[in-house]
Amino acid sequence: MIRVVLPYHLQTLAGIRSEVTLAVVGPVTRDSVLDALEARYPMLRGTIRDHVTRRRRPMVRFFACKEDVTHEAPDAPLPDAVASGAEPLLIVGAIAGG
C-alpha cells in the first residue's frame, strides 16, 4: 500500500482527515499513484494535474523520502521506501508571493 499525504485543502475536498493509503497496480510512479488517487477520490481530478494534459499544476510539488521529485519524469519509479509504504509521497501546494 502506498501512503499519500495531501495538503489540508485537498483533504477537505476529499473528505479525509489524514494520509491516504492506496493500492497501486504495476510500477509505483507519480502518475500511477495519482491515477489511483483520482480513481478513489474523483473530486480531486483536475486539482493536482490538468484535466486535459494531465501535467501537474504549476503550484504543486511532490516529495518522496525528503527529496523533491517534482521535476522528475511522471513515469519514473518512486523510491523503494515509498513503493513499500515505509515513507509517504507528500503532495504539497507551493507558496508564492512577495
Secondary structure by P-SEA (a helix, b strand, c coil): cbbbbbcaaaaaaaccccbbbbbbcccccaaaaaaaaaaacccccccccccccccccccbbbbcccccccccccccccccccccccccbbbbbbbbcc
